[in-house]
């Protein structure tokens, strides 16, 4: 799923951390980074945003409940 215009980075990662299954960031090269890893979070975010807003990410979640959490976050942020 593509997520756009994330302005509350901390809240986004709290939602990711609360997911029970894997949540992955798909890079432009097609690599997948585990977003539940703190190291991956820091590395990926340092490369993606510079003005405090994440314009667009492609993420993959495998559990239906996790997908619901992420969609709910995007709708209510």
N, C-alpha and C positions, 0 to 999 in steps of 0.2 A: 504494500500500500504506500502511496505517496502522502506524506504529511507536509503541510506548508505553514509558513509564517508562525513558527513557534517563538513566542516572545518571553515565556517563563521557562527558561532552561532547567532551573532547579526542579520545578514541578513536573516537567516532562520526565526527568530522570527518576523522580520519585515514583511516577506511574510505571516506568520501565522496571524499576527495582521491585515493584509489587507484583509483577507478572510471575506466574508459576512456571512458565516454559521459556524457551529460548526466544530472544528478541534480537534480531540482527539488522545492522545497517548495511545496505548494499552500496558499495562505492561505485564511482563512475567507471572503474575498470572491471566491475563485476565481482570483486572480492566481497566477502561477508565478514563483518566484524561483530563480535558478541557485545551488544550494548549493555549487558548486565555486568560486564567487566569494567571496573573503575578505570583501569588503564586505557581500555578501548574508548571509554567515554571521553576522557581527557584528550587523547590523541585525535580522535575523530572530530571533536568539537573545535579544537584548536585549528584544524585545517578547514572547517566548514564555515565558521562565522567570524566576522571581525567587528561587526557593529552591534552585537548583542541580540541579533535576530537571526534565526535559522530560516532561510527562505523556503527551502524544499529539501526533503530527505526521502529516500526510499527505504522503508523498513519492512521486515518480514517477521510476523509473529505466527507461531504454530498452534497455539491453544485458542479455541473460540472465546473463552473468557478474557484472555489477554487482548485479543482483537477488539472486543467490546470495550475494555478499559481504555485502550488507545484511541478508539473512535470517540468515546465519551469525552476524553481529554480534549481532543481536537475541536469538538463541538462546543465545549464549555470554557475554553481558555480565554 
